[in-house]
Amino acid sequence: MPPEADEFLYQVKNEFAASLLVDDSFLSQWLKHHGESQGKWIRARLALSSGALLGLSAQTYIKWAVVCELIHSASLLHDDICDNDALRRGRITVWKEFGIPAAICTGDFLIAESFRKLTEIEQGWHQTILLKLLSCSVKDIIFGQSFDVSVDSKRISWPEYKKIAINKTAPLILLPMMGMFKCKEYVGDECEALEEIANQFGLAYQWLNDIENIIGIEQEEYSDLLKNHPNAVLIRMYEDSKLQKKSNEDLKKLINQQVILENLKEVNLLLGKLMLKVHRLPIVIQPIIVTIKNELTNRIKKYEKN
C-alpha cells in the first residue's frame, strides 16, 4: 500500500491495544486471548491511506482506523460462533476456549467500544457522518450473517451465495475507505464505484476463504462441508443435483487439484473485472485498490503452485 498506510499504524495499534484493557478479570482474559490473534491490519491501513491521500485530518483518520479494526474484531468473534469454527488464524477461537457467552460478551464489548471511539474524533461533523455509516455497516453485516445461518447450503443458488458473501464481507472492506470518502464530501460516482469494487472484493475474499477452508489453511479442513455451511467450491458442485445426494466422503474425493485450480481461475477473472472500474475513483486512491488486488493475486499464485 502507499506509505501513508503505515505512517500512523503504530498509533492505531497502541490505541487498539488500550481499548482491550478493562477492569474486569474475565472480560480482560477473553479480550487478551482474542487480541493475541492479530491479522494484517488491512482495514486500519485502508482508512489511514485513503484519509491521508484525500487530505483529511490525521486525527480523524487515525481514530477511524481504530474504529474499523474494533468492529472487524467484533464481527470475527460473532462469526466464529455462528459458523461453529474452532480455529481463527491458526489459534483456538474465543468461544471454543471460553464458551459462547464469553465470545458474545467480548464481541458486544468491542462493538460498544467502536462507537465510543467515534466520540474521540474532534471534528463534530465527521463524527456525525461516520456514526451513520458505522451503524448502517453493522446492520448490513448482520443481514448477511442471518441469511448465511438460515440457508441449506446444498439448495442455495449461486446468485444467493454471492449475496451472502457480499453482505458478510464487503461492508468491512468498504467501511474504512467510504468513511473517508464521506468526510471528503464525495456523494456521486466515486462512492458508487467504490461500493461496486468493494462488493467484488468481498466476493473474492470470501471465495478464497472458502478455498482455504477446503485446503485447511489456518482453519479446520472441510469444516464447511461437515457443518453444511455455504462454500463457493461446494455450491458450484451442487449445481449438479446428483452431487447433492452424495456423502461427505464421496464429495471429498471429487474435490481434486483441478477443481481447486478452476475456482482459483474464477477468482482471478473476478479481480480482473473489478479493475475495470478503478478509473472512476479519485486518482490518488487508485493505487490502494491495485495493492489489494495484487495481494489477492499473490495468494492465488501461491495456491496454484501448491
C-alpha positions in Angstrom: 0.0 0.0 0.0 1.1 3.7 -0.2 3.4 4.7 2.6 0.6 6.7 4.2 -0.9 3.3 5.2 1.9 2.7 7.7 2.8 6.2 8.9 0.5 6.2 11.9 -0.1 2.4 12.1 1.8 2.2 15.4 -0.6 4.7 16.9 -3.6 2.7 15.7 -2.1 -0.4 17.2 -1.5 1.3 20.6 -5.0 2.7 20.8 -6.5 -0.6 19.8 -4.5 -2.3 22.5 -5.6 0.3 25.0 -9.2 -0.4 24.1 -8.7 -4.1 25.2 -7.6 -3.1 28.7 -10.6 -3.4 31.0 -11.1 -3.6 34.8 -12.8 -7.0 34.7 -10.8 -10.2 35.2 -13.0 -12.3 32.9 -13.5 -9.9 30.0 -9.9 -8.9 30.2 -8.9 -12.6 29.8 -11.2 -13.1 26.8 -10.0 -9.8 25.1 -6.4 -10.8 25.7 -6.9 -14.2 24.1 -8.6 -12.6 21.1 -6.1 -9.8 20.8 -3.2 -12.3 20.6 -4.5 -13.4 17.2 -3.9 -10.3 15.1 -4.3 -10.1 11.4 -2.7 -7.8 8.8 -4.4 -4.5 9.9 -5.8 -4.2 6.4 -8.8 -2.1 7.5 -6.7 0.2 9.5 -4.3 0.7 6.7 -7.2 1.3 4.2 -8.5 4.1 6.5 -5.1 5.6 7.1 -4.0 5.6 3.4 -7.3 6.9 2.0 -7.7 9.5 4.7 -4.2 10.8 4.2 -4.3 10.8 0.4 -7.6 12.6 0.4 -6.1 15.4 2.6 -8.2 14.8 5.7 -7.3 15.5 9.3 -4.9 12.9 10.7 -6.8 12.9 13.9 -9.9 11.8 12.1 -8.4 9.0 10.0 -6.3 7.6 12.9 -9.4 7.3 15.1 -11.4 6.0 12.2 -8.8 3.3 11.6 -9.1 2.1 15.2 -12.9 2.1 14.9 -12.7 -0.1 11.8 -10.4 -2.6 13.5 -12.6 -2.8 16.6 -15.8 -3.5 14.6 -13.9 -6.0 12.4 -12.7 -7.9 15.5 -16.2 -8.0 16.9 -17.5 -9.4 13.7 -14.9 -12.2 13.8 -15.9 -13.2 17.3 -19.6 -13.5 16.4 -18.9 -15.1 13.0 -16.9 -17.8 14.7 -19.9 -18.6 16.9 -22.3 -18.6 14.0 -20.1 -20.8 11.9 -19.1 -23.1 14.8 -15.4 -22.5 13.9 -12.8 -23.8 16.4 -9.8 -22.0 14.7 -9.2 -18.4 13.8 -5.8 -17.5 12.2 -4.5 -20.9 13.4 -5.5 -20.3 17.0 -8.4 -21.6 19.1 -11.3 -19.2 18.9 -12.7 -17.4 22.0 -16.0 -19.3 22.1 -14.2 -22.7 21.8 -11.7 -21.8 24.6 -14.0 -19.9 27.0 -17.6 -20.7 25.8 -20.2 -19.0 23.7 -21.4 -16.5 26.4 -17.8 -15.3 26.7 -17.4 -14.7 23.0 -20.7 -12.9 22.8 -19.8 -10.6 25.6 -16.4 -9.9 24.1 -17.8 -9.1 20.7 -20.5 -6.9 22.2 -17.9 -5.0 24.2 -15.9 -4.3 21.0 -19.0 -3.1 19.2 -19.7 -0.7 22.1 -16.1 0.4 22.2 -16.0 1.1 18.4 -19.0 3.6 18.8 -17.3 5.1 21.9 -14.1 5.6 19.9 -16.0 7.7 17.4 -16.7 10.3 20.1 -12.9 11.0 20.3 -12.9 12.4 16.7 -12.6 16.2 17.2 -14.4 17.4 14.1 -18.1 17.1 15.1 -19.5 16.8 11.5 -17.0 13.9 10.9 -18.5 12.2 13.9 -22.0 12.5 12.6 -21.1 11.2 9.1 -19.1 8.2 10.5 -21.7 7.3 13.1 -24.4 6.8 10.5 -22.0 4.9 8.2 -20.8 2.6 11.0 -24.4 1.9 12.1 -25.5 1.0 8.6 -22.5 -1.2 8.0 -23.1 -3.2 11.2 -26.7 -3.8 10.0 -25.5 -4.9 6.6 -23.1 -7.4 8.2 -26.0 -8.8 10.4 -28.3 -9.1 7.4 -25.6 -11.2 5.6 -24.8 -13.3 8.6 -28.5 -14.0 9.3 -29.0 -15.2 5.7 -25.9 -17.3 6.0 -27.0 -19.2 9.0 -30.6 -19.7 7.8 -29.9 -21.5 4.4 -29.4 -25.1 3.4 -26.0 -24.9 1.6 -26.9 -27.7 -0.7 -30.0 -25.9 -2.0 -29.0 -22.3 -2.5 -28.2 -20.9 -5.9 -25.0 -19.3 -7.0 -26.7 -15.8 -7.0 -27.9 -16.4 -3.4 -24.4 -17.4 -2.4 -22.9 -14.2 -4.0 -25.4 -12.2 -2.0 -24.4 -13.8 1.3 -20.7 -13.4 0.5 -21.0 -9.8 -0.4 -23.2 -8.9 2.6 -20.9 -10.6 5.0 -17.5 -9.5 3.7 -17.9 -6.3 1.6 -19.1 -3.9 4.3 -15.9 -4.2 6.3 -13.8 -3.7 3.1 -15.9 -0.7 2.1 -16.2 0.9 5.6 -12.6 2.3 6.0 -12.5 4.0 2.7 -16.1 5.0 2.4 -15.8 6.8 5.7 -13.0 8.9 4.3 -14.9 9.5 1.0 -17.9 10.7 3.0 -15.8 13.0 5.2 -14.3 14.4 1.9 -17.9 15.0 0.8 -17.9 12.7 -2.1 -21.5 11.7 -2.9 -21.7 10.7 -6.6 -20.0 8.3 -8.9 -16.9 8.0 -6.8 -18.9 6.4 -3.9 -20.9 4.2 -6.3 -17.7 2.9 -7.9 -16.1 2.3 -4.5 -19.1 0.3 -3.4 -19.1 -1.8 -6.6 -15.4 -2.5 -6.2 -15.8 -3.4 -2.5 -18.6 -5.8 -3.4 -16.5 -7.6 -5.9 -13.5 -7.7 -3.4 -15.9 -9.0 -0.8 -16.9 -11.9 -3.0 -13.3 -12.6 -4.0 -12.1 -12.6 -0.3 -15.0 -15.0 0.7 -14.4 -17.3 -2.3 -10.7 -17.5 -1.4 -11.5 -18.1 2.2 -13.8 -21.0 1.1 -11.0 -22.5 -1.0 -8.7 -22.2 2.1 -11.4 -24.0 4.1 -11.3 -26.9 1.7 -7.5 -27.0 1.8 -7.3 -26.4 5.5 -5.4 -23.1 5.7 -5.5 -21.8 9.3 -8.9 -23.4 9.8 -10.4 -26.9 10.0 -10.1 -28.7 6.7 -13.5 -29.3 5.1 -15.4 -27.8 8.1 -17.9 -26.0 5.8 -18.7 -29.4 4.2 -19.0 -31.1 7.6 -21.2 -28.4 9.1 -23.3 -27.7 6.0 -22.1 -24.1 5.7 -22.2 -22.2 2.4 -18.9 -22.7 0.5 -18.3 -21.4 -3.0 -16.4 -24.6 -4.1 -19.2 -26.8 -2.9 -22.1 -24.7 -4.2 -20.6 -24.8 -7.7 -20.5 -28.6 -7.4 -24.1 -28.7 -6.1 -25.3 -27.2 -9.3 -25.2 -30.8 -10.4 -28.3 -32.1 -8.4 -26.8 -35.6 -8.3 -23.9 -34.4 -6.2 -26.3 -33.0 -3.6 -27.1 -36.6 -2.6 -23.6 -37.8 -2.3 -22.0 -38.4 1.1 -19.4 -36.1 2.5 -16.6 -38.6 2.0 -17.6 -39.1 -1.7 -17.7 -35.3 -2.2 -14.1 -35.0 -0.7 -12.9 -37.5 -3.3 -14.3 -35.3 -6.1 -12.6 -32.2 -4.9 -9.2 -32.7 -6.6 -6.5 -30.2 -7.6 -8.3 -29.5 -10.9 -11.4 -28.3 -9.0 -9.3 -26.0 -6.8 -7.5 -24.6 -9.8 -10.8 -23.9 -11.6 -12.1 -22.0 -8.6 -8.8 -20.0 -8.4 -9.1 -19.1 -12.1 -12.7 -17.8 -11.5 -11.5 -15.6 -8.6 -8.7 -14.2 -10.8 -11.3 -13.4 -13.5 -13.4 -11.6 -10.9 -10.4 -9.5 -9.8 -9.7 -8.6 -13.5 -13.3 -7.4 -13.9 -13.3 -5.2 -10.9 -10.1 -3.4 -12.1 -12.2 -2.1 -15.0 -14.0 0.2 -12.5 -10.9 1.7 -10.9 -10.7 4.7 -13.3 -13.9 6.0 -11.7 -12.2 6.6 -8.4 -10.0 9.6 -7.5 -6.6 9.2 -9.0 -4.8 9.3 -5.6 -7.0 6.4 -4.3 -6.4 4.1 -7.3 -3.0 2.7 -6.0 -4.8 1.4 -2.9 -7.2 -0.7 -5.0 -4.3 -2.0 -7.1 -2.5 -3.1 -3.9 -5.5 -5.0 -2.6 -5.9 -6.7 -6.0 -2.2 -7.7 -6.0 -2.4 -9.1 -2.5 -5.2 -11.4 -3.6 -3.5 -12.3 -6.8 -0.4 -13.4 -4.9 -2.4 -15.6 -2.7 -3.9 -17.2 -5.8 -0.5 -17.8 -7.3 0.7 -19.4 -4.1 -2.1 -21.9 -4.1 -1.7 -22.6 -7.8 1.9 -23.6 -7.3 0.9 -26.0 -4.5 
